[in-house]
Amino acid sequence: MRDGGGRKGEEAGRRGLALLVAGAFFMENLDGTIISTAAPDMAASFGVRPADIGVAMTAYFVALAVFIPVSGWAADRYGARRVFVWAIAVFTLASALCAAAGGLPELVVMRVVQGIGGAMMVPVGRLAVLRSTRKSDLLRAVAWLTWPGLLAPVLAPALGGLFTTYASWHWIFLVNVPLGVLALPFALRLVPDLRQPERPRLDWVGFGLGGAGLAAVVLGLERFGAAPAAWGAGASWFAAGVALCLLTVRHFRGTRSPLLDLGALKVDTFRVSNAGGALFRAAITAVPFLLPLMFQGAFGWSAATAGLVLIAVFAGNVAVKPLTTPLLRRFGFRTVLLVNGVATAGTFVLCGLLGPHTPMAVVVSVLFVSGMCRSVSLSAYATIGFADIEPDRTSGANALSSTVQQLAAGLGVAFGALALRAAGPVALLLGLDGPVAPYRVAFALLALLPLVTVVEAARLRRDAGAVVTGAAPASRAGADTAAR
């Protein structure tokens, strides 16, 4: 009886930890995009142009990109519990100070601090979940971790619009304060004090080169999403960032204790999860960016209506969750990723075929199915990435994966903006006219990304990730990994 109760207690603790980290993931993702709908009111409050508020979003993403690679080292040196608790405290305090900002410079500084807290909060929390979860339970644990990443970009436009319309822009930050305060005691109780017995040294060269490179890449992507006049600066920042990132990779390969362990990319499942998964994440991040623009600019809907209709995407995410694990167990990761990649591309095309006179039931149905497809693939990519990673490499692999995911999210918004700007001339060449025409072309271009992920997924073994779904014992997976 005690053994059964102990197992139930351990399972409840792991579920609680996963939910706690999921909540932190939701806060981090929500704050990345919620500013967009509140930009006009914030600009009026600060006496600046609405376009100038974009620097606050960029500052947040730059801080995430620079400090996420350090998360694995910090957890190994100081312990996952301590770092996670301090990260929540910093994120919560910075959120309150963002709401109290009296001008744009103050807001930008606080957004950087908030980004540093987020960079430590989510990767370290996910690391704690990965290290305390058996391979056979990984699919269920990751399912809890992934839904906030699907929910936040969809709810952000609706919440931002509602807060701004019926309260004030300050509430887009203040909403984090009670959530953070509530999370602190649970973090102290649920997060295990995981750390490496040896206290590793920080790879300062890798941190400097990598941080500068990632920051330049994010800045370049942000400039690409702005007006065409800024594309030259965007190209310069992006090129400089890529050059620095290449130098960083060379440094990582030549140093004994690199900040990021690139050796994890030799594992097939991890590489596919981060290569194909990055493209897929970029695609699904661009959709919540394009849909509100189409609904308001081409359909003539109000901001509130456009934001609320997007909840259909979240409904699809939630509805398919109970089916995700059975699907992966029945058909395997390779088949699910192949079929669902094509299906996701199809939903993007359907989004582009919507029009102002399309019945609301049809619009909601298309968004619902799109939400189902994005949920299945994102859960699959997030789970299979760590199926064959050995425990002693989990920290480095987690930091690398978190960095790739953050860049993919920024790339998605930039690609969506570029696709929409390029769609105008392409629509004219194709003889398409009307306010919806550019969006039809943009969604067609966006559909190419999930199709590329299909090519990457086809390289997986048929039994890839079987240890996670329970189709193969953990010992066999470990032997396969060692053999590779």
N, C-alpha and C positions, 0 to 999 in steps of 0.2 A: 504493500500500500504506500509506503513512504517513497519507494522508487517511482511508482506511477505518479504520485503527487509531486515529486521532485522534477520529473520530466515535464509535467504540465506547467510547473512553475517556471522552469527554464524556457519552455516554449512561449509562455506569456511574457517573460522578460524580453526575449528576442523580438516578439511582435511589438511590444511597447517601444523598444529601442528603434525598430524600423519606422514606426509611426512618428516618433520624435524627430528622427532625421528627415522624414518625409515633410513634416511641418516646417523644419528649417529650410529645406529645399524649396518649398512653396514660397516662403518669405523672400528668399534670395532671388528666385525667378520673377516674382511679382514686382519687386522693386526695380528690376532691370528695364521694364517696359511701361509701367503704370504712369510714368511722368508724361508720356506722349499725349494723352487725352487732356491732361491738366495744363499743358504748356501755355495756352493763351492766357488763362487766369494767373498763372505764376508770372508770366512776362509782365502783365499789367500791374501785379503787386510789386515787382522789382523795378519797373520802369524801363524794361528792355524789350527787344523784339522777340516774338515767339520763337523764331529760329535760333536765337541765342541760348534758349533753354536746353538745346541739344547737347551743349557742352557738359551739362550735369549728367546726362545719360552716358556720354562717352567717358567721363571721369570714372563712373562706377564700373563700366566694363573694362577699362584699362587697369584699374586696381585689382579686379578679379583675375585678369590675365597675368599680371605680374606676380601676384602672391599665391595663386593656386599651386604652382610648382613647389613652393616651400612647405605646403601643408603636410606632406609625407614626412619630411625631415623633422618638422616641429612635433608631430605626433610621436615619432620614434624617440625623440630626445626628451620631451617633457611629459609625455603621456597623453593618450587620446582624451581622457576625461577632462584633464586640466585645460587643454587647448580648446576643446569644444565648449566648455563652460565660459571661458574667457571670450571666445569668439561670439557667442550669443550675447554676452554682456556688452561687448563693443558694438555689435550690430544694433542692439536695442537702444543704447545710449546715443549712437550716431543718428538713428532714426528720429529720436526726439529732438536732437539738435538740428536736423534738417528741417523739421517743422517750425523750429524757432528762428530759422535763418532770416535775417533782415535784408539780405541782398544776394545777388548771384554769386559773388566770390565766396561768401560764407557757405552757401549751399554746395558749391563745387568741392570745397575742402571737406565738408562733412560727408559728401558722397564718396570721396576717396576713402575716408575712414570706414564708412559703411561697407564699401567694397572689400576692404582688407578683412573686416569681420566675416563677411560672406565667403571670402576665399578660404578662410580657415574653418568655417562652420560646416559647410556641406561636405567637402572631401574628407575631413577628419571623421565626421559622423558616419559617412558611408564606409570608411575604412574600418571603423569599429563594428559595423554590421557585417562586413565581409569576413573579418577575422573571427567573429564569434558565431558564425553560421556554418553548419556542415554543408558540403557540396550538394547533398541530396535535398536540402531545404533552401538552397540559394534561389531557386526560381520563385518561390513564394515570397521570400524576403525582398528580392529585387522588384517584384510586382508592387509591393507597398512603396518602394522608393521612387518608382518612375512616374506614378500618376501626378504628383505635383508639377513635374516638368511639363506635362501635357495640359494641366489645368491652368497654371498661372498665366501663360501667354494668351489664353482664351478669355479668362475672366478679367485680365488687366484693363482692357478697353472699357468693359462694362462698369467695373468698380471705379475706375478713374473718372468716368463720366458721371456716375451717380454721386460720388463724393464731391466733385466740383460743382455739380448742379444744385445739390440739395444741402450741402454743408460748406466746405471750403477745401482748397487744394492741400491744406495742412494735414488733412485726415489721411491722405495717401501714405504719409509717413507715420502718423500717430497710431494707425491701426496695428503697427508692428510692436508697439510698446507693451500692451497687455499680453500679446502672444509671447514676446520674449520673456517677460516677467514670469508667466506661467510655465515656460519651458525650463527655466533655470533649476528649480528643485527636481524636476523629472530627469534632467541631465545629470545632476549629481547622483541620483539613485540608479539610473539605468545604464549609463555609459561605462563600460569596463575600463579600468586603468591599464590599458595596453601600452607597452613601450618596449623598446629594444634594450637588452641588458647592457650593451655597450652604447655609450653616448656618442653618436656620430657627429663629425664636424660638418659645418655647412660649406657647401661648394660655392664660395663667394664669386668666383669667376663665372661659373655657370649661371648663378642667380643674376649677376649683372648683365651678362650678354643675353641670356634668355629673357629677362625682364624687359630690357630695352627693345629686343626684337619683337616680342609679343605686343608690347605697347605700341610700337610703330605699325605693326600689322593691323591692330584694332583701330588705330587712328586713320590709317589708310582706308580701311573698309567703311568707316564712318563718313569719310569725305566722299567716297564713291556713292554713298546713299544721299548725298546732298545735291545741290544744283550742278549742272554741267561745268560751270566756271570753276568749281572746286575739284574737278576730276584730275587736273594736273598735279595739284598738291597731294591728292589721294594716291596717285600713281607713285609719286616720289616717296611718300611715307611707306607705302606698301612694299616697294622695291627695297628700300633701306631695311625694313623689317625682315623681309625674306633673306637678305644677305646676312643680317645678324643672326637669324635663326639657323642658317646653314653653318655659320661659325660656331654656334652653340652646339649643334649636332656633332661637329668635328671635335669639339672640346669634350663632350660627353663620352664619345667613343674612345678618347685617348686618356681620360683620367681614371683613377682607381675607384674613387667614390663619387660618382656623378650625382648631381641634384635629381635628375630624372634617369631612370633605368630604361634605356632604349632596347635592352636585350629582350624585354617582354614582347616586342614586335616580332620576334622569331617564332612565337607561338601562333599557329594559324588562326585559332578562334579569337585570340586577342587582337590580332592584326585586322581581321575582317570586321570585328566589332567596332574598331576605331576608324578604319578607312571607310567601309560602307556605311557604318553607323554615323559618321560625321556628315556625309552627304545627305543621308536620310534626315538627320536632325536639322541640317540647314534648310532642307525643303519644307519640313513641317513648321519651322519657325517663320518662314516667309509667308505661309498661308494666312495666319492671323494678322499679318501686316497688310496684305493685299485686300482681304475680304472687307474690312471696314471702309477702306478707301473706295472700293467698288460700290458698296451699298450706299454710301453717302454721296460720292461724286457722280456715279453713273445712274444709280437707282433713285436718288433724291430722298433717301431715308434720313431720319434724324439720327444723331449720334447715339441716343439712348436705344432706339430700335435696332440699329446696327450692332451695338454691343450686346444686347440681350439675345439676338438671334444666334450669335456665336456660341451661346451656351449649348446649342444643339451639338456642337463638336464635343464638348465636355460630356454630354449625355452619352454619346457614342463611346467615348473613352471608358466611362464607368460601366456601361451595359456589357461590353465585351470582356471586361476583366475576369469574370468567373470562367470564361471559355478559353482564355489564353493558355493557361497551364495544360488543360486537356488537349488542346490543339497541338502544342509543342510535344507532348508525350505521345500523341497518336501519330503525327506525321514527321516530327523531328524539326530541328532548327533550319536545316537547309531548305526543305520543301516549303516551310511556312514563309521564310524570307523571300524565296523566289516568287511564290504566288502572291504574297501580300505586297511585294514591291511593285508588281504589275498592276495590282488592284489599286494601290495608292496613286500611281500615275493616272489611272483611269478616273479616280475621283477628282484629281486636279483638273483634268479636261472637262469634266462635268461642271465643276465650279465656273469655269470659263464660259460655258454654254448657258448659264443662268442669265436672265434678263429682268428688266423692270416689271414686266408683265407676267413673269413666271409665278404660278401659284405659290403662296407661302408654304403650303404643305410639301411641295416639291423641293423648295429651297432648304427647308428644315431636314428633309429626308437625305438630301445630298450631303449636307454638313454632318448629319448623324453617321452616315456610312463612312465619310472621310475620317471622323473621329475614331471609329472602330478600327480602321486600317492603320492609322498612325499609332494607336495604342498597342496593337499586336506587335508590330515591327520594333517599336522602341523598347518594349519589354524584352523581346527576343535578343536584340543587340546588347542591351544592358546586362542581361544574364549570361550570355554565352562568352562575353569578354573575359570572365574570371573562371570559366569552367575548367581550364587546364593550367591556371596559374598556381604555382606552388606557394604555400603559406609564407615562406620567407621573402617572396617577391611581391606580395600583395600590396605593401605600402608604396613601392615605387611604381607599380603598374597602376594603382589607383590615382596617384598624382598625375601620371602621364595621361590617363584616360580623362580625368577631370579637365585638364588643360585643353585637350583636343575638343571636348564637348563645348567648352566655353567659346573657343574660336569658331566652332561650327555654328553656334547660335548667332554670333555676330556676322558670320559669313552669310547666313540665311537672310537676314534683314537687308544686307547690302545687295545680295543677288536679287531679292525681290524688287528693290528700288531700281536696280539696273535693268531688270527684265521689263519693268513698267515703262521706263524711259525709252528703251529700245523698241518697245512694242508699237509706239506711235508710227514711226517711219515704216516698220514692217507691215503694219495694218494697211497703210496706204498702198504699199507695193502689192498687197494681196487683194486690194479692192474692197477692203472692209471699212465701213464708216460708222459713225455714231459714237456716243460716249462710252459704250460698252466694248467697242472693238479693241482698244489697247489692252483691256483686261483679258479678253479672250486669248490674245497672243501671249500675254505675260504668263497666264496659267499653263499654256501649252509649252512654253519654254521651261517653266518650273517643273513640268512633268518629266523632263529629261533626267532630273537628278535621281528620282527613285528607280528609273530604268537602269541607270549606271550602277546602282547598288545591286541590282539583280545579277549583273556580270560578276561582281565581287563575291556575292553569296554562292554563285555556282561553283566556286573553287573549294568550298567546304566539303569535307568528307560527309557521306550520307549519315554516319552515326556521330557527327560532331556534336558535342555537348550532351551526349547521352547520359553521362554521370550526373548531370544536373536534373534531368527529367526523371531519373530513376531507372533508365533503360540499361545502364551499365554500372558496375560497382566502382567505387572511388579508386580502388587499388588498380583497376585496369586503366582508368584515365591517367593516373599518375605514371604508370608504366609507359603509356603511349607518349605522354609528354616528355619523359626522360629519353625515350627512343629518338624523338625528334631532336 
